[in-house]
Every structure is written in C-alpha cells, then in structure tokens.
Amino acid sequence: MPWAGVFGLLARDTGGMGKAEKFSPIRSDVTTPENPEALEAAGARPGHRRSVVWRVLAVPVVAAIALGAAGGAASAAPSKGEAESLKARAQGLVEAGYPAALAAVSDSKGESAGVAVGKGNLETGQAPPMDGEVRVGSNTKTFVAVVVMQMVQEGKVGLDEPIETYLPGLIKGEGIDGSKITVRQLLQHTSGLPEYADTYRSSNAEVIENMQHYVPPRDLLDTALGKPAAFEPGTQWKYTNTNYIVLGILIERVSQRPVGEQIDQRIVKKLGLSHTYLPGNGEKKLHGPHPQGYYLSAEGKLEDMTDLDTSLAWAAGGMVSTPSELNTFFQAVFDGRLLTQASIDEMKNGAVDASSHLGSGRVYGLGLVGTSLTCGGTSWGHGGDIDGYHTGNAVGPDGTAAIFAVTAAPAAIADQSNLESSAKEKYQLVEDAVDAALCHK
C-alpha cells in the first residue's frame, strides 16, 4: 500500500505491501531546475535567496512569514488562483478526515503561498499554526542522501564501493555480506537488507510503547541483521528503512560526528533554516509552534501522539521541519546550492520502478522519488509518514515546490472496515493536491 512506502510505523501490512520489484533501471530525461546562465543574467547567485513575504492564506489563522528566494529556472509566482486552489485543497483534506492540513507552494524564485486549516488541537479546537513544525518522516532519507553525496564529491565515500570498506565486519548475517552491498544500493533500496521496522510494528499499542523509549541505532541494525537477506544485492528493489540506518552509521563513521550534526552543518545552516532538525537522544517535544499529531487508538479514536522518541526512525525518518523550509530544502537539492550537477544527475538517473510500493508511475533514485505529473514531466521529492504526521511533497520541472502536511497517517482516518482501499484513497488525496500545485491548477 502506497502510504507505507515511507517510514510509517502505524501502517498495517495487508499482504501486498512491501513487495519487492525486479531491478529495472529507468533512465530519467527530466532536467533539473538549475539554470546557472539565467541566474547570473538576473543577478542572482545560487545559495543566495532574496527575502520576500509569504502570501497569507491561513484559515482561520493569519500570519506573515519571511521566506527567501531561490535560484532556478524562471516560473511565475503563485497566482491568486493557484493560492486559492491551495487553500481549497487543504480544506478538502480536512473535510476528508485529517485533523489539520498545512501547505505551501514556492516558485523557483522562492515566492510562496501558504495555508493552515483545520484543528491543530482536537481537544481545545485551537487552529494550527501557519508554517508550523511537523515530523517529516522519510523526507529524512533525502537529507541523509544529500550528505552522502556530498561525501562522495569530497572523495570520502565511493558510490559503488562496498559498505564493508567503511563499516568493516558490521554488515553480515544470513545471506548478508557487506562486501557485496554498495553505497549506491543502500541509497536506492536495492541492497536486499531485511526491514528492521517490522519488528517494532506488530500492533499500534506496541508501536506507541516503543516510541517512548530511546533505541540505539546499533540495536535497530542488529534487529535487521537477525533476519535473512530479502534478496541478492542489486537484483531487486524493495523499500527498506534499514538501508538508511546503515547510511546514518556510515556518515558517523566517516565524519566521526553525529549524523544530526552533519545534517545541520552541511544543509540546515547553509540554507538558513531555523525549524529543521533531527531531534537529539531522548528529545520528545517539538521545538517550535506546531499542530498536534494523531494516531488511531484501539478504541477507534484519534489520540494525541505528538510527543515521541523518534530514535526508532533515526536516519530513516526522524526529522522535523516546516512546509516552507522543506520546500526550500528540496529546491536546494536541485538548484546547485547543496550538490554539483553531476551529483544531482546521479541521484535521478537510473531510477528504478517503485510502483508496487509507492504507487503507480513512481520511480526511486538515490534518496529521491520521481512521480509522473498529470500535466506532463516528472516531479522529484520524497514524502514522509510517521506516527501523527503524513507529508506529500515534490519539486516540479519548472522549479516549483509544493507540500501538503497532514496531522494523521492516511490509515488512521480511513474506513477501518475497508482499510486498504480507503487508506489508498486518503493517501491519494494528498498526492493529488501536490500534483495540482505543481501543475499550477
């Protein structure tokens, strides 16, 4: 089922979920938003964003937020019609059962429109904060992938080098041999490593209990390595959170610093983000204004699960951000502020079919999901799902970035008597909203 294609411990296994795809590279013909000549002609430089005011569309909360302008291919600023569509689609997500929806669309220059609708707190009825912090789940994987690609650029890591080179003697088990698994295969989910997260999500009650305690990354890895390999490295594709736990350990071994610190120094500070971070050990509360996140209790009620320990997700899905800052990050992945053009191409080219797990028309590159747009072309992003929050987000061919963040997983608001079909419908509503924003509908 598609909503479980990202880190979502509350997603339920319904048989077809997590099915492996035969490995079949698909070359991407999508160009990145970067256009250095146009940027220089306009007097802009990659890495420098002009300050603009976020168009206010919050319902019922209003707020003005200063954002930066990004370099990239020219595109029109969000029109009044597009802004109204953003508001209408966010409201539609609330009407579909999500407690609250926060959204933002940013053009290639960083001019943005945003909205926050619904109830940020079901108990008090308080409105959600504009551009509030949310847990972004597996969008964390793209941050980790960017750090790894930066290390590749620096000559510290080789994409096609066995992970055994960097973590000698660590990656081994039944059918598992670190000398046969490359860094590229970890980034793309073609390593064959088994999924550790399944062990922690046999029931909602168990998940809730597990996410109140600190779990060391090595424990997560040991859980995975206690299972047999899913397949021979490089022969199939299967979305597996274990891959990014290994990559987090790789980053720490090579840099000799915590992965959260590397993300902060190499990405967050460079982009001037102030609400984007990987929570520290034992840190359960969000730092800034935020809507509450909800899960479905055994009694069938939406219950608050905002405060939790995301060590269980760690480098596979533990990060926090806001709609505007996540847009800024994903635009920066493609416009040259974080990576060279060669690295950007490497992350997209050779993307493999991921439709069985992430939904029709989707491919997976190196920490990136490619999605076919209804208006033509391919968007690139990731998306994320963790207890209490679900995000759909991507950057379109013209450099426009869009995100819709809701405060419950699709499965939590689905018809439980028809879970699989209903959850797919709830999930697709978010994806359709992102598609509409990127297609300027």
Salt bridges, closest charged atoms under 4 A:
GLU82 OE2 - HIS440 ND1 2.68
GLU84 OE1 - LYS87 NZ 3.07
ASP107 OD2 - LYS109 NZ 3.55
GLU133 OE2 - HIS275 ND1 2.83
GLU154 OE1 - LYS156 NZ 3.29
GLU154 OE2 - ARG266 NH1 2.88
ASP160 OD1 - ARG184 NE 2.75
ASP198 OD1 - ARG201 NH2 2.52
GLU209 OE2 - HIS213 NE2 2.67
ASP222 OD1 - ARG218 NE 2.96
GLU261 OE2 - ARG257 NE 2.62
ASP264 OD2 - LYS269 NZ 3.53
GLU283 OE1 - HIS287 NE2 3.03
ASP307 OD2 - LYS285 NZ 2.75
ASP335 OD2 - ARG337 NH2 2.69
GLU346 OE2 - ARG184 NH1 2.87
ASP385 OD2 - HIS390 ND1 3.68
ASP398 OD2 - HIS440 NE2 2.76
GLU420 OE2 - LYS424 NZ 3.77
GLU431 OE1 - ARG362 NH2 2.07
ASP435 OD2 - LYS441 NZ 3.75
